[in-house]
Amino acid sequence: MANYAQLSKTLEDRIKSDIAEGKKLNLAVDNDKAIRRIDDKDKGTVLRPSYARDVDKIMYSVFYNRYADKTQVFSFYKNDDITRRALHVQLVSKIARNIGRILGLNLDLIEAIALGHDLGHTPFGHAGEDFLKELYFNNTRRYFNHNVHSVRVLDGLFHYNISLQTLDGILCHNGEFESKEYHPSKLDSFTKFDEMVEQLYTDESLIKKMIPSTLEGCVVRICDMIAYIGKDRQDAFKAKLISSDDVFENGSLGIRNAEIINNMVVNIIENSYGQGYIKLDDEYYNHLKLSKKQNYDYIYKNKEIKQKYDDIIKPMFEQVYYKLLSDLKNSLTNSVIFKHHIEFVQKIRKGLKFYEPYLAEEPNQIVVDYIASMTDDYFIDLYNYLFPQSQYKIDYVSYFNDL
């Protein structure tokens, strides 16, 4: 039986009273405090405040469309009802803005962080991220992580002049590491931010310790978890990976997507309204950890899915990586990495008046940029183009397998 929490009458009455009396929580990041690398550009206006400009920049960025065919969890299904990253980032944005509206936060900043937080994600979800990380590290002793690469897409690969506050929220968003309380860290310059980014390339353990510098970023970070825990379960049912709710232990969060979203939102607001931090109570925090563990046990670590990734996708990643790296190092300008990626990046950079020569960057980084930018379908098409006689093939689960 579904169990939907509600705000306590005490807090609900307080919120209603604050609204009726015109009291506004003064916790939002001020639009006028946005910090940019090029400070005399992208000034906020009445029509387009500073962080609303970041939203526009992200939505119209060249890689935003690619969310539509990047796997969230389930890669081997022809099923438009199974979540892709395009939907995931929208869900994160919506849930976070619902919380932010009550807590008096900057909704444009929340939306910018949420919509940009997975731009650096690879094809084939976290499995693809793990495979690319291993290849990159073996060749450079540097780590690939999608949150760091999302920053690179917006601030390094393409210089969109995104605000420090938005980039920081994206860098620190990682939804794999839950906390009971989120107290914003201090960050006031790109100098410190750039040092953080570089450290993450050489010591990825720091990701667990990073907290956003704004309440808006803290809200997005926890909403990343809220958005995927129940939705991944919903997708697992559609993929027939799970046949019953009975595998999940019920508790304060609930079992299904709608319950989890509602109950988490209620608990966050109950414990965070009027505070300078984002907080869950002990019961919800403990059940959040349990719910994530259950997802790992019954969904993410499913032997059948993991075997397909390890036996098929991993060797495909390795072959593509080293073929592209060889073509780049040998300056094969008719190769796909030149025609489909390097020329494309250079053209966009010039349009942004960003003239640094892309080919001057380290070759492995260029290969990583290209592979991370790919959608699932593009990667498969590229693999078949490069290795038409390969033994590795993906057999998708059809819409009609059940007939």
VEXSE-298175 format. One line per 2 residues: number of its first residue (from 1); their letters; for each residue x, y, z of C-alpha. Coordinates in Angstrom, 2 decimals. Example, Ala and Ser with C-alpha at 12.3 -4.5 7.8 and 13.67 -1.06 7.14 Angstrom:
<recs>
1 = as = 12.30/-4.50/7.80 ~ 13.67/-1.06/7.14
</recs>
This chain:
<recs>
1 = ma = 0.00/0.00/0.00 ~ 1.36/3.40/-1.02
3 = ny = 2.44/5.71/1.75 ~ 2.73/9.43/1.02
5 = aq = 4.17/11.72/3.68 ~ 2.84/15.23/4.24
7 = ls = 4.35/18.35/5.75 ~ 3.67/18.74/9.46
9 = kt = 0.81/21.11/10.20 ~ 3.20/23.35/12.12
11 = le = 5.51/23.87/9.14 ~ 2.66/24.07/6.63
13 = dr = 1.02/26.83/8.70 ~ 4.35/28.65/8.99
15 = ik = 4.91/28.55/5.24 ~ 1.36/29.75/4.56
17 = sd = 1.82/32.58/7.06 ~ 5.15/33.61/5.52
19 = ia = 3.55/33.73/2.07 ~ 0.51/35.68/3.31
21 = eg = 2.72/38.23/5.09 ~ 5.04/38.60/2.11
23 = kk = 8.03/37.19/3.99 ~ 10.69/35.89/1.65
25 = ln = 13.48/33.59/2.74 ~ 16.75/35.30/1.93
27 = la = 18.77/32.20/1.06 ~ 18.99/32.44/-2.74
29 = vd = 22.26/33.18/-4.49 ~ 22.07/36.76/-5.80
31 = nd = 22.08/37.02/-9.59 ~ 24.39/40.00/-9.31
33 = ka = 27.00/37.86/-7.53 ~ 27.59/35.59/-10.53
35 = ir = 31.32/35.22/-11.25 ~ 32.49/34.60/-14.81
37 = ri = 35.88/34.18/-16.45 ~ 35.09/37.04/-18.82
39 = dd = 33.41/39.40/-16.41 ~ 32.40/42.09/-18.89
41 = kd = 30.31/39.62/-20.91 ~ 26.94/38.03/-20.13
43 = kg = 25.78/40.60/-17.63 ~ 22.34/39.82/-16.25
45 = tv = 19.34/41.90/-17.26 ~ 15.71/42.13/-16.18
47 = lr = 14.71/39.85/-19.05 ~ 17.64/37.46/-18.69
49 = ps = 19.12/37.31/-15.18 ~ 22.63/35.89/-14.81
51 = ya = 21.78/32.26/-14.11 ~ 18.95/32.24/-16.65
53 = rd = 21.68/33.03/-19.17 ~ 23.54/29.92/-18.00
55 = vd = 20.38/27.85/-18.58 ~ 20.17/29.16/-22.14
57 = ki = 23.86/28.56/-22.80 ~ 23.58/24.95/-21.60
59 = my = 20.37/24.12/-23.45 ~ 21.73/25.54/-26.70
61 = sv = 25.18/24.03/-26.26 ~ 26.29/21.65/-28.99
63 = fy = 26.18/18.49/-26.88 ~ 22.84/19.05/-25.13
65 = nr = 20.87/17.20/-27.84 ~ 22.97/14.12/-27.22
67 = ya = 21.30/13.49/-23.86 ~ 18.41/12.03/-25.87
69 = dk = 20.33/8.86/-26.78 ~ 22.62/8.39/-23.80
71 = tq = 21.73/5.44/-21.61 ~ 20.78/6.01/-18.00
73 = vf = 20.97/2.36/-16.85 ~ 19.47/0.02/-19.47
75 = sf = 21.44/-0.04/-22.73 ~ 20.23/-3.09/-24.59
77 = yk = 16.55/-2.34/-25.00 ~ 14.59/-0.86/-27.87
79 = nd = 12.01/0.78/-25.65 ~ 11.23/4.48/-25.67
81 = di = 9.64/4.20/-22.23 ~ 12.99/3.43/-20.61
83 = tr = 14.76/6.52/-19.28 ~ 17.53/8.28/-21.17
85 = ra = 19.62/11.10/-19.74 ~ 17.48/13.74/-21.45
87 = lh = 14.61/12.80/-19.17 ~ 16.81/12.28/-16.12
89 = vq = 18.23/15.82/-16.13 ~ 14.70/17.22/-16.57
91 = lv = 13.47/15.21/-13.60 ~ 16.38/16.39/-11.46
93 = sk = 15.62/19.97/-12.47 ~ 11.92/19.69/-11.72
95 = ia = 12.30/18.03/-8.31 ~ 15.06/20.43/-7.28
97 = rn = 13.08/23.50/-8.37 ~ 10.06/22.28/-6.40
99 = ig = 12.22/22.16/-3.28 ~ 14.03/25.38/-4.14
101 = ri = 10.78/27.30/-4.59 ~ 9.69/26.52/-1.02
103 = lg = 13.16/27.15/0.43 ~ 13.49/30.50/-1.34
105 = ln = 16.42/29.56/-3.57 ~ 17.49/30.78/-7.01
107 = ld = 15.47/28.61/-9.42 ~ 17.49/29.64/-12.48
109 = li = 20.72/28.52/-10.83 ~ 19.10/25.22/-9.83
111 = ea = 17.92/24.64/-13.39 ~ 21.32/25.48/-14.89
113 = ia = 23.15/23.05/-12.59 ~ 20.58/20.30/-13.11
115 = lg = 20.45/20.55/-16.91 ~ 24.24/20.66/-17.21
117 = hd = 25.25/18.10/-14.64 ~ 25.50/15.07/-16.96
119 = lg = 26.76/16.71/-20.18 ~ 30.07/14.91/-19.73
121 = ht = 28.53/11.45/-19.40 ~ 29.63/8.69/-21.73
123 = pf = 27.50/6.38/-23.85 ~ 26.37/3.25/-22.00
125 = gh = 25.92/4.90/-18.63 ~ 28.20/4.22/-15.69
127 = ag = 29.57/1.10/-17.36 ~ 30.83/3.26/-20.22
129 = ed = 32.25/5.71/-17.71 ~ 34.16/2.91/-15.97
131 = fl = 35.58/1.58/-19.24 ~ 36.70/5.01/-20.42
133 = ke = 38.18/5.75/-16.99 ~ 40.29/2.60/-17.12
135 = ly = 41.59/3.34/-20.62 ~ 42.37/6.96/-19.86
137 = fn = 44.11/6.12/-16.58 ~ 46.19/3.32/-18.11
139 = nt = 47.51/5.73/-20.72 ~ 47.90/8.94/-18.70
141 = rr = 47.61/8.09/-14.97 ~ 44.72/10.56/-14.90
143 = yf = 41.11/9.76/-14.05 ~ 37.99/10.29/-16.10
145 = nh = 34.83/11.16/-14.13 ~ 31.66/12.40/-15.76
147 = nv = 31.11/15.29/-13.36 ~ 34.60/16.65/-14.06
149 = hs = 34.12/16.12/-17.76 ~ 30.79/17.98/-17.68
151 = vr = 32.78/20.99/-16.49 ~ 35.34/20.45/-19.24
153 = vl = 32.60/20.40/-21.90 ~ 31.22/23.76/-20.77
155 = dg = 34.43/25.46/-19.66 ~ 37.34/23.83/-21.45
157 = lf = 36.33/22.02/-24.60 ~ 33.97/24.90/-25.35
159 = hy = 34.32/28.18/-23.51 ~ 30.71/29.19/-22.87
161 = ni = 31.60/31.64/-20.09 ~ 29.35/29.78/-17.65
163 = sl = 29.25/31.20/-14.12 ~ 31.47/29.82/-11.37
165 = qt = 28.39/29.00/-9.26 ~ 26.86/26.84/-12.00
167 = ld = 30.12/25.07/-12.82 ~ 30.76/24.38/-9.13
169 = gi = 27.29/22.85/-8.73 ~ 27.95/20.62/-11.73
171 = lc = 31.40/19.58/-10.50 ~ 30.13/18.71/-7.01
173 = hn = 26.86/17.08/-8.04 ~ 27.91/13.45/-7.85
175 = ge = 24.78/11.56/-6.80 ~ 26.61/8.39/-5.79
177 = fe = 27.58/9.76/-2.40 ~ 24.76/10.62/-0.01
179 = sk = 25.05/12.82/3.08 ~ 22.67/13.51/5.93
181 = ey = 23.39/17.25/5.81 ~ 24.75/19.52/3.09
183 = hp = 26.42/22.70/4.33 ~ 27.68/24.81/1.41
185 = sk = 31.44/25.08/1.10 ~ 33.27/28.33/0.41
187 = ld = 34.32/29.18/-3.13 ~ 34.93/32.70/-4.40
189 = sf = 37.31/32.45/-7.35 ~ 38.12/30.47/-10.48
191 = tk = 41.67/30.08/-9.18 ~ 40.52/27.77/-6.39
193 = fd = 37.99/26.08/-8.69 ~ 40.64/25.28/-11.31
195 = em = 42.83/23.78/-8.60 ~ 39.94/21.55/-7.51
197 = ve = 39.30/20.37/-11.06 ~ 42.96/19.51/-11.64
199 = ql = 43.17/17.64/-8.33 ~ 40.23/15.46/-9.36
201 = yt = 42.12/14.27/-12.45 ~ 44.85/12.84/-10.21
203 = de = 42.96/11.95/-7.01 ~ 39.38/10.91/-7.67
205 = sl = 38.79/10.05/-4.00 ~ 38.25/13.78/-3.46
207 = ik = 34.89/13.51/-5.26 ~ 33.37/11.99/-2.13
209 = km = 34.42/15.00/-0.07 ~ 33.27/17.78/-2.37
211 = ip = 30.23/19.83/-1.39 ~ 28.71/22.56/-3.60
213 = st = 29.29/26.17/-2.59 ~ 25.60/27.08/-2.85
215 = le = 22.38/25.72/-1.38 ~ 21.15/25.47/-4.96
217 = gc = 23.99/23.09/-5.78 ~ 23.33/21.09/-2.61
219 = vv = 19.67/20.67/-3.58 ~ 20.58/19.45/-7.06
221 = ri = 23.07/16.97/-5.62 ~ 20.50/15.24/-3.43
223 = cd = 17.81/15.50/-6.13 ~ 20.07/13.58/-8.51
225 = mi = 19.57/10.61/-6.16 ~ 15.86/11.27/-5.69
227 = ay = 15.36/11.32/-9.46 ~ 17.05/8.02/-10.20
229 = ig = 16.32/5.67/-7.29 ~ 12.63/5.12/-8.01
231 = kd = 12.87/5.75/-11.76 ~ 15.52/3.07/-12.17
233 = rq = 13.20/0.65/-10.38 ~ 10.39/1.68/-12.70
235 = da = 12.64/1.00/-15.69 ~ 13.71/-2.34/-14.23
237 = fk = 10.05/-3.43/-14.20 ~ 9.66/-2.38/-17.84
239 = ak = 12.80/-4.30/-18.74 ~ 11.41/-7.33/-16.87
241 = li = 14.51/-7.40/-14.72 ~ 12.31/-7.27/-11.62
243 = ss = 8.89/-8.86/-11.40 ~ 7.74/-7.83/-7.92
245 = dd = 8.07/-5.02/-5.37 ~ 8.76/-7.71/-2.80
247 = vf = 12.51/-7.59/-3.44 ~ 12.63/-4.07/-1.97
249 = en = 12.28/-3.43/1.74 ~ 9.58/-0.86/2.46
251 = gs = 10.31/2.00/4.83 ~ 10.04/5.74/5.24
253 = lg = 10.93/6.48/1.61 ~ 8.47/3.98/0.16
255 = ir = 9.21/1.60/-2.67 ~ 7.99/3.15/-5.92
257 = na = 9.03/6.26/-7.76 ~ 6.15/8.58/-6.84
259 = ei = 6.42/7.67/-3.15 ~ 10.18/8.16/-3.04
261 = in = 10.02/11.58/-4.71 ~ 7.17/12.85/-2.56
263 = nm = 8.53/11.55/0.72 ~ 12.09/12.75/0.14
265 = vv = 10.89/16.22/-0.87 ~ 8.68/16.46/2.22
267 = ni = 11.49/15.39/4.55 ~ 14.02/17.80/3.04
269 = ie = 11.64/20.74/3.34 ~ 10.62/19.72/6.86
271 = ns = 14.24/19.74/8.01 ~ 15.65/22.56/5.86
273 = yg = 13.06/25.35/5.73 ~ 14.63/28.61/6.86
275 = qg = 18.00/26.99/7.48 ~ 21.32/27.60/5.81
277 = yi = 21.77/23.94/4.96 ~ 19.93/20.98/3.40
279 = kl = 19.11/18.16/5.78 ~ 17.43/14.77/6.09
281 = dd = 16.44/13.27/9.42 ~ 18.10/10.05/10.60
283 = ey = 15.27/7.76/9.50 ~ 15.18/9.06/5.94
285 = yn = 18.94/9.22/5.61 ~ 19.30/5.59/6.68
287 = hl = 16.54/4.43/4.36 ~ 18.04/6.43/1.48
289 = kl = 21.26/4.47/1.94 ~ 19.30/1.21/2.14
291 = sk = 17.30/2.03/-1.02 ~ 20.47/2.74/-2.97
293 = kq = 22.00/-0.53/-1.76 ~ 18.89/-2.43/-2.85
295 = ny = 19.12/-0.85/-6.30 ~ 22.73/-1.96/-6.57
297 = dy = 21.92/-5.48/-5.40 ~ 18.91/-6.04/-7.67
299 = iy = 19.50/-3.75/-10.65 ~ 22.96/-2.28/-11.22
301 = kn = 24.90/-5.43/-10.32 ~ 22.57/-7.78/-12.18
303 = ke = 24.83/-10.51/-13.54 ~ 23.18/-10.74/-16.95
305 = ik = 23.46/-7.00/-17.63 ~ 26.98/-6.74/-16.24
307 = qk = 28.13/-9.65/-18.37 ~ 26.88/-7.96/-21.55
309 = yd = 28.77/-4.81/-20.65 ~ 31.97/-6.65/-19.75
311 = di = 31.92/-9.18/-22.61 ~ 30.76/-6.88/-25.43
313 = ik = 30.91/-3.16/-24.68 ~ 34.25/-3.15/-22.83
315 = pm = 36.31/-4.70/-25.66 ~ 34.51/-2.42/-28.14
317 = fe = 35.57/0.61/-26.08 ~ 39.15/-0.61/-26.03
319 = qv = 39.30/-1.15/-29.79 ~ 37.72/2.22/-30.59
321 = yy = 39.96/4.05/-28.11 ~ 43.23/2.72/-29.51
323 = kl = 42.14/3.05/-33.14 ~ 41.25/6.72/-32.63
325 = ls = 44.44/7.35/-30.66 ~ 46.55/5.77/-33.42
327 = dl = 44.83/7.81/-36.14 ~ 45.36/10.99/-34.15
329 = kn = 49.03/10.35/-33.37 ~ 49.68/9.46/-37.04
331 = sl = 47.85/12.59/-38.25 ~ 45.44/10.64/-40.45
333 = tn = 43.37/13.71/-41.29 ~ 40.79/11.72/-43.22
335 = sv = 40.06/9.65/-40.11 ~ 36.72/9.98/-38.34
337 = if = 38.33/11.59/-35.29 ~ 39.44/14.47/-37.49
339 = kh = 36.36/14.71/-39.69 ~ 33.67/14.13/-37.04
341 = hi = 35.30/15.56/-33.96 ~ 38.36/17.79/-34.27
343 = ef = 37.04/19.84/-37.20 ~ 33.69/20.13/-35.40
345 = vq = 35.28/21.34/-32.15 ~ 37.49/23.86/-33.95
347 = ki = 34.51/25.29/-35.82 ~ 32.50/25.75/-32.62
349 = rk = 35.49/27.26/-30.81 ~ 35.93/29.86/-33.53
351 = gl = 32.25/30.73/-33.30 ~ 32.76/31.32/-29.58
353 = kf = 35.92/33.36/-30.31 ~ 37.90/30.64/-28.58
355 = ye = 40.93/30.15/-30.79 ~ 43.26/27.91/-28.79
357 = py = 44.40/25.13/-31.15 ~ 42.66/21.94/-30.13
359 = la = 45.36/19.71/-31.64 ~ 47.85/21.13/-29.17
361 = ee = 46.09/19.26/-26.37 ~ 47.22/15.84/-25.15
363 = pn = 46.07/13.13/-27.63 ~ 44.42/10.88/-25.03
365 = qi = 42.36/13.83/-23.83 ~ 41.12/14.46/-27.36
367 = vv = 40.13/10.79/-27.74 ~ 38.34/10.92/-24.37
369 = dy = 36.52/14.10/-25.42 ~ 35.29/12.37/-28.56
371 = ia = 34.18/9.08/-26.99 ~ 32.49/10.79/-24.05
373 = sm = 30.52/12.96/-26.44 ~ 29.04/9.98/-28.28
375 = td = 25.50/8.70/-27.93 ~ 24.95/4.95/-27.65
377 = dy = 23.80/4.63/-31.27 ~ 26.66/6.76/-32.61
379 = fi = 29.20/4.62/-30.76 ~ 27.73/1.43/-32.21
381 = dl = 27.65/2.88/-35.73 ~ 31.23/4.07/-35.37
383 = yn = 32.35/0.69/-34.10 ~ 30.71/-1.10/-37.03
385 = yl = 32.30/1.42/-39.42 ~ 35.77/0.92/-37.97
387 = fp = 35.54/-2.84/-37.42 ~ 32.99/-4.27/-39.89
389 = qs = 34.25/-7.85/-39.45 ~ 34.27/-7.80/-35.66
391 = qy = 32.82/-10.64/-33.60 ~ 31.25/-8.16/-31.17
393 = ki = 27.60/-7.44/-31.83 ~ 24.78/-6.10/-29.69
395 = dy = 21.49/-7.95/-29.71 ~ 18.84/-5.52/-28.54
397 = vs = 15.73/-6.65/-26.69 ~ 12.95/-5.87/-29.15
399 = yf = 9.62/-4.21/-28.44 ~ 8.04/-7.51/-29.45
401 = nd = 10.12/-10.06/-27.57 ~ 7.15/-10.85/-25.38
403 = l = 4.95/-11.91/-28.34
</recs>
